[in-house]
Amino acid sequence: MKCEKKELLLYAVTDRHWLNGETLYEQVEKALRGGVTFIQLREKELDRDAFLAEAKEIKALCKKYGVPFVINDNVGIAAEIDADGVHVGQNDMEAGDVREKLGEHKIIGVSARTVEQALEAERRGADYLGVGAVFPTNSKADAVEVGRDTLKAICRAVSIPVIAIGGIGTHNVMELAGNGICGVAAISAIFAQPDIEDAARELKALTQRMVEAS
């Protein structure tokens, strides 16, 4: 399968920091009920068996809601559970190598911060790009801010869909109008909120307005 632009409208990246006694499964389901259109499972600290079990559960949940499900970085687990795809950063496995391991029909997303990185990722077979951080963010310690001019230049340079990531929330998503992106990725703006379902619903509505204003 390949992803369509509309499936990238509100892309949720999981984070365990705000579980507060809930399971990640419960929180992801709340986000899906709120209208999230894409899920990326991002785990940096779970051991392999726990990660594998969780990935299988979240994959089944996303299938129930008809939403694409990708794994961050871990191509081996993505292949083992037959996830819809994988998202890799610039320091992870290169897109062409991921394609060889996962096959032609899987979704491959690549993080990019420059036009050169974006063009190379597209050339090597990426299906979409995640560009950021477009605003300051605490969710990723090594995030480098990407200027609005660069974001716009990347969108103009490539033919694959581009989403923005990094520090995006209801307070600033409209500032991204006119850059050519087809959606946004969010972490804390969804999972750190007291009502995850409502937060997703509100951010999705604003993101739709932002995209339409472009």
N, C-alpha and C positions, 0 to 999 in steps of 0.2 A: 504494500500500500504506500501511497505517497500522500503527503498532507496538502490540504487545500488552504487557501488564505483564511477562509472563514473559521477554520479549525484552530488557527493561531491567534484569534482575537484576544482571548484571556487565558494565558499560559501560566499555570501555577507550578511553582517549584517547591517541593516539600522541604520542611525543616523540623527537626525534632525539638528545637529549643522551647517551643511554646505548647507542649503537650498538656501540661497541667493536669495530669491524672487521666487524660484521655489516651486512646491509641491513635496512631497515625492513620489507621484505616478509618476510624470515626471522623477524624478531622478532614480527611480527603473526601469522604462522602458528603460532609457538610458543604465543602467547596463545590463539589459537583452538583449538589442540589441548588446552589446559588448561581450556577450557570457557567462554571469554568469549562473551557472548551478543549483543554489540553493539559495533561499531567506529566511532569518530569519527577521521577523519584531520585532524590539526591541524598545519598548516605555516605558519610565520610568516616564513621566510627564503628559501625556494626561489624561483627565478624561475618564471615562469608555465609555460614549456615543461616544465621538470623536474617541477613540481607536477602538471601535466596527465598526464604519463607515469606518474608514481607513482600518481596517483589511479586511473587505468585498471587498473593492476596490482593494487592493493589491492581495488578493486571486484570484480575477477574472483576473487580469493582468497576474499573474503567470500561471494560467490555459491556457490563450491565448498563452503563450510561451512554454507551456509544461514543466514547471520547478516546482519542489516541493516547497511548501510554509509552513513554520512553524512559530509559535509564541514563542517569548521568555517569559518563566516563566508563562504566564497567561493561565492556563489550562482551566479556565472557558470560556474565549473568544474563545480559540481554539476549544472547544467543541461546542460552540454556533454557530460559523460560519462554522463548519465542515472543519477546516483547515487540511492540510495533517499531521500535527503533532505539537509537541512542543519541545522546548529545555529548559532544566532546569539545574541550577547550583547546587553545593553541598549544599547550604543553602536553596534551594527551595524544592518543593515537590519531594519525593523520586520516582525513576523510576517505581517501582512496583505499587505505588499508582496512578501514572499518567496513567499507563496501564489500571488499573481498571476503571478509569474515561473515557478514550478515546477509549478503545477497542483494539482488537488484531491487527487491520489492519492499525493503525496510526503509524507514525514515531516518535520515542522518542530519542532525543539526550541528552547527559549528559556531563557536563564539568567535567574534571578530571585533577588532578595535580600529582597524585601518582599511582603506580601500584596497590596498595590496593583499591583506589577509583575506578580505571578502572575495576578491576575484580569484585568488588561489583556491579557496574553499569551494567556490562554485565550479571551478575547472576540475577539481578532484571529485566532484559528485555530491556535494552537500545539497540537501533539499530545502533548507532554510538557514537563516543566520540569526543569531542572537547578538545584538550590538549593545555595548554598555561598558561601564556604568554611565547612564545618561544623567543621573543625579547622584549626589553623595549617598552612600549606603553603608550600613553596619552589617549586612548579611554576608558579605564576602570580604574578608580581611585584605585581600590583595587586589581589590577592584581598582582599576584606573579609570578616571572619568573621561568620557568621550564627548567632545563638543557637538553641539547641534549641527554645525556645518559639516562635520565628518559624517554624522548620521545621515544627513541628507545626501551627501556625496556617495556614500555606500549604496543607498537605495537607488540612486540614479545609475550606478555603475553595474549593478547585477540585475539579473532577470528573475532570480528566485526570491521568495518572500523574506522580508526582514521584520523582526520584532525587536523592540527596545527593552532593555532590562537595567535595573539598578536604581533603587530609591524611588520607584514609581508608586504613587498612591492617588487617592481621590483628590488630594489637594493640588496635584501638579500634572496629572495626566493630560489635561487639555493643552498644556504648554507644548506638547509634542505634535500638535496638529500641523499639517503642511510639510512634514518631513518625508512622507512616502511609506511609512511603516504600515503593516497590516494588523498590528496588535502589540500587546505588551506582556512581558513576563513579570510576575510578582511573587514575592515570598512573604515578607512581614505584613504587607498591605492586606493579605488574606489570612495567613495562619497565626499572626500575632494579635488579631483582633478579637474582642470579646464575643462577637457573634460572627463566626466565619461565613455562614451562609449569607447573611445580610451584607457583609463586607464584599463578598464576591459579586453579589447581585448589583450593588451600587457601582463598584469599579467596572463591571462589564458594561453597564449602561453608559457610563461616562466614556469608556474606551470606544464604544460604538459611535458615540457622537464625535469623538476626536478623529476617528478614521474617516467618517463621513465628511468631516470638515476639511479633510485633506484633498 
